[in-house]
Amino acid sequence: MFPLRSWEHSVTWLLSMLLLKKISDKSYVFSFGVVILELITGRKPVNKSQTFANDEDDDSIVDWAKPLMIQALNDRNFDGLVDPCLEDNFYITEMTRMVACTAATVRYSAKRRPK
């Protein structure tokens, strides 16, 4: 069997929690956004050995990515947000949609997340 990538662990955990009804729909939406951020950025959700930004307060992928997502959606420049392994080999329109959907799902206020 092949070893699981970091995002596969997140998906497995997320699906198991959903099946066991241990998380709410809004929590599931947030978690889905985190998994999409992992796919977009190539980073783990929380990694103390990985620097997310210049600010020590940014200890999660969500805190780190929020300002980058806003900037990317405003100027359509995804440098610094998208996994460097992609080497700009993606469609700007589709990445814009992915980032917009992700930004909506990782809002800290559950009321403001999509259903």
C-alpha positions in Angstrom: 0.0 0.0 0.0 1.2 3.5 -0.8 1.8 5.9 2.1 -0.9 8.5 2.6 -0.2 12.2 1.7 -1.0 14.8 4.4 -4.3 15.8 2.8 -5.4 12.2 2.5 -5.2 12.0 6.4 -7.3 15.1 6.6 -9.9 13.7 4.2 -10.0 10.3 6.1 -10.5 12.0 9.5 -13.1 14.4 8.1 -15.2 11.6 6.5 -15.0 9.4 9.7 -16.2 12.3 11.8 -19.0 13.1 9.5 -20.1 9.4 9.4 -20.0 9.3 13.2 -22.0 12.5 13.4 -19.4 14.0 15.7 -19.2 17.3 13.9 -21.8 19.8 12.7 -22.5 20.6 9.1 -20.9 24.0 9.6 -17.8 22.4 11.1 -17.7 20.0 8.2 -17.8 23.0 5.8 -14.9 24.6 7.6 -12.9 21.3 7.6 -13.6 20.9 3.9 -12.1 24.4 3.3 -9.0 23.4 5.2 -8.6 20.3 3.0 -8.9 22.4 -0.1 -6.3 24.8 1.3 -4.0 21.9 1.8 -4.5 20.9 -1.9 -4.0 24.5 -3.1 -1.0 25.3 -1.0 0.7 21.9 -0.6 1.0 22.7 3.2 -0.2 20.9 6.2 -3.0 22.4 8.3 -0.9 22.9 11.4 2.8 22.4 11.5 4.9 24.0 14.2 8.1 23.3 12.2 6.7 25.1 9.1 6.7 28.9 9.0 3.4 30.1 7.7 4.2 33.8 7.7 6.3 36.5 9.2 3.9 36.8 12.1 4.3 34.2 14.9 0.5 34.4 15.5 -0.1 32.6 12.2 0.2 29.0 13.4 -2.5 27.5 11.2 -2.9 27.3 7.4 -6.1 29.3 7.7 -4.6 32.2 9.5 -1.7 32.2 7.1 -3.8 31.9 3.9 -6.5 34.4 4.6 -4.6 37.6 3.7 -3.1 35.8 0.7 -6.5 34.6 -0.5 -7.8 38.2 -0.3 -4.9 39.5 -2.2 -5.1 36.8 -4.8 -8.8 37.4 -5.4 -8.2 41.1 -5.7 -5.2 41.0 -8.1 -5.4 37.5 -9.5 -1.8 36.9 -8.5 -1.5 33.5 -6.7 2.2 33.7 -6.0 2.9 32.7 -2.4 -0.4 31.0 -2.0 -0.4 28.2 -4.6 1.9 25.2 -4.2 5.1 25.9 -6.0 5.1 22.4 -7.4 2.3 23.5 -9.7 4.8 25.8 -11.4 1.9 28.1 -12.6 0.5 25.1 -14.4 -3.2 25.9 -13.7 -6.0 28.0 -15.1 -6.3 31.3 -13.4 -10.1 31.3 -13.7 -10.4 27.9 -12.0 -7.9 28.8 -9.3 -9.9 31.9 -8.6 -13.0 29.9 -8.1 -11.2 27.4 -5.8 -9.8 30.2 -3.7 -13.1 32.1 -3.5 -14.9 28.9 -2.4 -12.2 28.1 0.1 -12.3 31.7 1.5 -16.0 31.3 2.1 -15.7 28.0 3.9 -12.9 28.9 6.3 -14.7 31.9 7.9 -14.5 31.7 11.6 -18.1 32.7 12.1 -20.2 29.6 11.3 -23.2 31.8 10.4 -21.2 33.3 7.5 -20.1 29.9 6.0 -22.0 28.3 3.1 -24.6 25.6 3.8 
